[in-house]
Amino acid sequence: MIGAKIKVWVFSQQPIYQQGIKQSLEGMNIEVAGEARITDKLPKTIEIMPPDIAILDIDGAAEAGFNLAARIKQVTPTSSVIVLSSNTGDDQLFLAIKARAIAYLGKDITGAELGRIVKAVAKGERPITEHVNNRPELASQILGQFEKLSEHQGVKELISPLTSRELEIINYMAQGFANKQIAQRLKISEQTIKNHVTSILGKLDANARTEAVVKAIQQGLISITK
């Protein structure tokens, strides 16, 4: 609906910071529909009335924060998750990607910048992929750690933009297999694999293999096990 406010929930262990986020956003056609501390339990209100976006300040509760992010995406897959942290290192960024967060931001961000990103996410943009594209060492880490993919859990063929063969191939891509290796495993030509990879990149609007893997994880097309 044109002019409808973007509905967000804000989670933080710091009430003052939480209040600051609320005050910054509410003057930007963004409605803070709920606030809560980060715990292992998802507020029932979110299950009944999912927000457009959940903003999680994970300082002081990083593990619980990432668990909550994953839980939100599991229970309300239409809600996008933005993670805020004072520690914006590669390890946490990897965990944010694994939890299917759509943006991972430092807490030194201004209220205006946060509002701009909230609006961009509401339009379908995925800011977290910019981090991966700009940090090749992280791209290597992602492909190195996605070794054991769940064969069934998290693959949604009925709503997937990818064909069953493309889903199979991107699972191998996520495990770090090269085109030649995938061709050998699937017993088809390397050129056919290259054609499928090109199709996958186009469908996921990705410029590189790692970006395609990240987007596939965020969309729930593939998942990793611990």
CORSUL-V645388 format. One record per residue. RES is the residue in three letters. SS is DSSP state (~ for helix, > for strand, _ for the rest). Layout:
res	ss
RES	SS
RES	SS
This chain:
res	ss
MET	_
ILE	_
GLY	_
ALA	_
LYS	_
ILE	>
LYS	>
VAL	>
TRP	>
VAL	>
PHE	>
SER	_
GLN	_
GLN	_
PRO	~
ILE	~
TYR	~
GLN	~
GLN	~
GLY	~
ILE	~
LYS	~
GLN	~
SER	~
LEU	~
GLU	_
GLY	_
MET	_
ASN	_
ILE	>
GLU	>
VAL	>
ALA	>
GLY	>
GLU	>
ALA	>
ARG	_
ILE	_
THR	_
ASP	_
LYS	_
LEU	_
PRO	_
LYS	~
THR	~
ILE	~
GLU	~
ILE	~
MET	_
PRO	_
PRO	_
ASP	_
ILE	>
ALA	>
ILE	>
LEU	>
ASP	>
ILE	_
ASP	_
GLY	_
ALA	_
ALA	~
GLU	~
ALA	~
GLY	~
PHE	~
ASN	~
LEU	~
ALA	~
ALA	~
ARG	~
ILE	~
LYS	~
GLN	~
VAL	~
THR	_
PRO	_
THR	_
SER	_
SER	>
VAL	>
ILE	>
VAL	>
LEU	>
SER	>
SER	_
ASN	_
THR	_
GLY	_
ASP	~
ASP	~
GLN	~
LEU	~
PHE	~
LEU	~
ALA	~
ILE	~
LYS	~
ALA	_
ARG	_
ALA	_
ILE	_
ALA	>
TYR	>
LEU	>
GLY	>
LYS	_
ASP	_
ILE	_
THR	_
GLY	~
ALA	~
GLU	~
LEU	~
GLY	~
ARG	~
ILE	~
VAL	~
LYS	~
ALA	~
VAL	~
ALA	~
LYS	_
GLY	_
GLU	_
ARG	_
PRO	_
ILE	~
THR	~
GLU	~
HIS	~
VAL	~
ASN	~
ASN	~
ARG	_
PRO	~
GLU	~
LEU	~
ALA	~
SER	~
GLN	~
ILE	~
LEU	~
GLY	~
GLN	~
PHE	_
GLU	_
LYS	_
LEU	>
SER	_
GLU	_
HIS	_
GLN	_
GLY	_
VAL	_
LYS	_
GLU	_
LEU	_
ILE	_
SER	_
PRO	_
LEU	_
THR	_
SER	~
ARG	~
GLU	~
LEU	~
GLU	~
ILE	~
ILE	~
ASN	~
TYR	~
MET	~
ALA	~
GLN	_
GLY	_
PHE	_
ALA	_
ASN	~
LYS	~
GLN	~
ILE	~
ALA	~
GLN	~
ARG	~
LEU	~
LYS	_
ILE	_
SER	_
GLU	~
GLN	~
THR	~
ILE	~
LYS	~
ASN	~
HIS	~
VAL	~
THR	~
SER	~
ILE	~
LEU	~
GLY	~
LYS	~
LEU	_
ASP	_
ALA	_
ASN	_
ALA	_
ARG	~
THR	~
GLU	~
ALA	~
VAL	~
VAL	~
LYS	~
ALA	~
ILE	~
GLN	~
GLN	_
GLY	_
LEU	_
ILE	_
SER	_
ILE	>
THR	_
LYS	_
